[in-house]
Amino acid sequence: MSNLQTLHKVVDLAAKRRDDALTTLGQAQRELQAAQDQMNQLRSYADEALQRWAARTHSGGMDANLLHHHRQFMEKITHAIEFQGSVQRSREDMVEKAQAQVYAAERDVAGLRKYAERKQQAIDHRTMRQDQKTTDEMALTIHLRQTRVHAQGLRS
C-alpha cells in the first residue's frame, strides 16, 4: 500500500470520527431539547397550580389542611424544577462537549485533506517533471538522429 493510499485511509477514518461526533452532537441536542421541554412543562404546571390556588383563595374558603397540601405540592414541584434544572445544565454541558469534539474532528479532517492534497500535488509535480524529462530526452534523441542522418547525407 502506498503512502498516499495510507493517507487517504487516515483521512477516511478522521471523516468517520467526525461523522460519529456529529451523530453524538445530534443526540445530545435532542436530549437537551427534551430536558428543556420537560422544564417548560413543569413550570407551566407550577404556574397553573398557583393560578388555581389564587382563584381558590379569592373565592373564599381556605382551610389549614388544604393549605398544608398545597404547600407540600408546591415543594414537590419546586424540587422537580430544581432537579430538572440540573438535568438541563448537564445536557447543555454535553452539547458543548459534543460541539467541541465536532470542531476538533472537523479541523483534523480539513488538515489531513489539505496534507493529502499537498502530497498529491507533489506527486503530480514529480510525475510532470519526469514526463517532461522523458519528452526532452526523446526530442534530443530525435534531434541527434536527424543531425547524424543529415550529416551522413552531406558526406555521401
Contacts in CASP RR format, 6 or more apart in sequence:
PFRMAT RR
TARGET T0000
AUTHOR 0000-0000-0000
METHOD contacts of the structure
MODEL  1
MSNLQTLHKVVDLAAKRRDDALTTLGQAQRELQAAQDQMNQLRSYADEAL
QRWAARTHSGGMDANLLHHHRQFMEKITHAIEFQGSVQRSREDMVEKAQA
QVYAAERDVAGLRKYAERKQQAIDHRTMRQDQKTTDEMALTIHLRQTRVH
AQGLRS
3 119 0 8 1.000
4 116 0 8 1.000
4 119 0 8 1.000
4 120 0 8 1.000
4 123 0 8 1.000
7 112 0 8 1.000
7 115 0 8 1.000
7 116 0 8 1.000
7 119 0 8 1.000
8 116 0 8 1.000
10 112 0 8 1.000
11 109 0 8 1.000
11 112 0 8 1.000
11 113 0 8 1.000
11 116 0 8 1.000
14 105 0 8 1.000
14 108 0 8 1.000
14 109 0 8 1.000
14 112 0 8 1.000
15 109 0 8 1.000
17 105 0 8 1.000
17 108 0 8 1.000
18 102 0 8 1.000
18 105 0 8 1.000
18 106 0 8 1.000
18 108 0 8 1.000
18 109 0 8 1.000
21 98 0 8 1.000
21 101 0 8 1.000
21 102 0 8 1.000
21 104 0 8 1.000
21 105 0 8 1.000
22 102 0 8 1.000
24 98 0 8 1.000
24 101 0 8 1.000
25 95 0 8 1.000
25 98 0 8 1.000
25 99 0 8 1.000
25 101 0 8 1.000
25 102 0 8 1.000
26 98 0 8 1.000
28 91 0 8 1.000
28 94 0 8 1.000
28 95 0 8 1.000
28 97 0 8 1.000
28 98 0 8 1.000
29 95 0 8 1.000
29 98 0 8 1.000
31 91 0 8 1.000
31 94 0 8 1.000
32 88 0 8 1.000
32 91 0 8 1.000
32 92 0 8 1.000
32 94 0 8 1.000
32 95 0 8 1.000
35 84 0 8 1.000
35 85 0 8 1.000
35 87 0 8 1.000
35 88 0 8 1.000
35 91 0 8 1.000
36 88 0 8 1.000
38 84 0 8 1.000
38 87 0 8 1.000
39 81 0 8 1.000
39 84 0 8 1.000
39 85 0 8 1.000
39 88 0 8 1.000
42 77 0 8 1.000
42 80 0 8 1.000
42 81 0 8 1.000
42 84 0 8 1.000
43 81 0 8 1.000
45 77 0 8 1.000
46 74 0 8 1.000
46 77 0 8 1.000
46 78 0 8 1.000
46 81 0 8 1.000
49 70 0 8 1.000
49 73 0 8 1.000
49 74 0 8 1.000
49 77 0 8 1.000
50 74 0 8 1.000
53 70 0 8 1.000
56 62 0 8 1.000
56 66 0 8 1.000
END
